[in-house]
Amino acid sequence: MTADLLLPAGVHTGRPAPWTLMYHSVGDRRAGDPYLVTVTPDRLARQLRWLRRHGLTGVSMRELLTARARGRAARLVGLTFDDGYADFLTEAVPLLREYGHTATVFALPGRLGGSNVWDPEGPRKQLLTADGIRRARSAGMEIGSHGLLHRDLTTLDDHELDAELQESRRLLAEITGSVPAGFCHPYGAVDPRTVAAVRRAGYDYACAVDPGPLACGHALPRAYVGQADNSPRLHAKRLLHRVRRPRLAPLPAGSVPAGGTA
Ligand SMILES: [Zn+2]
């Protein structure tokens, strides 16, 4: 069993967060999109072309953080797809490859081939199977964990929290043959306890959405990208990131260093 990523301890601390975009589903929106989680393939293609036009390459979090540790991430943008929808493989991957980008998909190994039952209003969207996860990886994409079942970690007791973090990691390692380096907090919900638990579980990094003062290598902020994000809006989001430039907090004393464990 290999590990996906090995980074020196604390390599990102005190540095500005890298620019990272957050997607979910890519597909038809005619069935409704009450949670605004779907972009059409045509819109994604335009956004990927926008990156290219501006000399930017979208990459997986693993590639982004590894390049950053070597000082080579100036023209890189993190691309992430949450929940592990089956349309990641059928719609997003072909476009990512066409435009020369890669991405990280955060999958739910407790709901293989299931659907997004945690969104009460739907519409129901199919999630990747184990085979789909393997195919996404074979296509050059990074597989990260989104936990087992898409639960808000801040509401769980210690036992449930450990299961979401460790069992999902173990299952993904079994499926892909490689221990996942990354985690993504469901709903972007974080508190100091869950961030520490993700670090303790052995993940090298974790993505959040807007973690505020908790921003660190295990709660990386990301920018939401949706169907409305045309070229002027992408410019505005990039500018906003540059103005805000949230800094990543140092590792707390005595915590397990990132990397080095498989
Ligand atoms: Zn999610």
Boltz pocket constraint, residues with backbone or C-beta under 6 A from the ligand:
constraints:
  - pocket:
      binder: B
      contacts: [[A, 82], [A, 83], [A, 146], [A, 150], [A, 185], [A, 186], [A, 187]]
      max_distance: 6.0
